[in-house]
Amino acid sequence: MHSSDSVSKPSLLLTRHLPDAVEARAGRDYRATFNPQDTPLAGPELTARAAGMDGVLCAAGDRFDAATIAALPESVRIVATFSVGTDHIDLAAAQARGLVVTNTPDVLTDATADIAMLLMLGAARRASEGERMIRDGRWTGWTPTQLMGTHLGGKRLAILGMGRIGRAVAQRARAFGMSIHYFNRSRLAPELEQGATYHADAEELLAHADVLSFHWPATAETKHWLNAARIERLPQGAIVVNTARGTVVDDEALIAALRSGRIAAAGLDVFENEPNLNPAYRGLPNTFLLPHLGSATVETRNAMGFRALDNLDAFFAGQEPPDRVA
């Protein structure tokens, strides 16, 4: 990998502008083509840029659908995505073509769990309303009943998906005095469960959700899972938090419930069709909204890039990439 003979280095397309340390390593070890303007690539433009490339380092939001994968140059043998999620890549089409796909698990667990807690606290304590009051010059001083929110201590946190991130959120929430309930495809071992209450049925879990936090992948089964009927199963005044994927929420149903007060507040870091989120969210005072910041720390984004490059290094060295998903 570290040969000074550039001819022996594999060629690599980076579809987006990645952190400096990541691009420096890519430039050292590969004949790398960068995207300094960070212009999103799609369809024919993406496949044209991939001409003559041995590998592609892509990111969430780069659509590798069946048509794009079919149109990729024959030279491209691996796509490493700068993300844990792979819903932007048609894995079946990749496998059919013999294209190796890798992702970046583990490294963004803590950063995403921190954002879930920020959303939970921000939504519960009406932080967005308070901040806007200060910025708009409308704050006239402390009052006994100003912006009274919800105390998280003693509340039940219901986690949908108790993987690495779900468990990291549970660990943090315990420090706030919350009790943990969860649904997962299979029950965790006691040492991972840490006293949390397992629910074999996700629908049944909803009745125990003073706060509901999503940690599910985007799949056909999870699309618009939180709909009007399921919202009705939540306790009155529940709080909804989503750091997973925007598609797990039926926006119209959640917006209606936020307007009526059926749901007290929502903390959202991800949205369907982002960045073109449903504009009604912006007008609701009881939403705490972030622009997909889950993994956005210098340390985490560097680690994600290095993990993607580790997978590429292994592949081009003739080894099995550690994070292969297709």
ABEGO torsion letter per residue (X at the ends): XABABAAABBBBBBABBBBAAAAAAAAAABBBBBBAAGBBBBEAAAAAAABGBABBBBBBGBBBBAAAAAABBAABABBBBBBABAAABBAAAAAAAGBBBBBBBGAAAAAAAAAAAAAAAAAAAGAAAAAAAAAAGABAEBBAABGBBBBABGBBBBBBGBBAAAAAAAAAAAAAGBBBBBBBABBBBAAAAGGBBBBABAAAAAAABABBBBABBBBAAABGABBAAAAAABBBGBBBBBABBAAABBAAAAAAAAAAGABABBBBABBBGOABBBAAAAABAABBBBBGAAABBAAAAAAAAAAAAAAAAAAAAGBBBAABAX
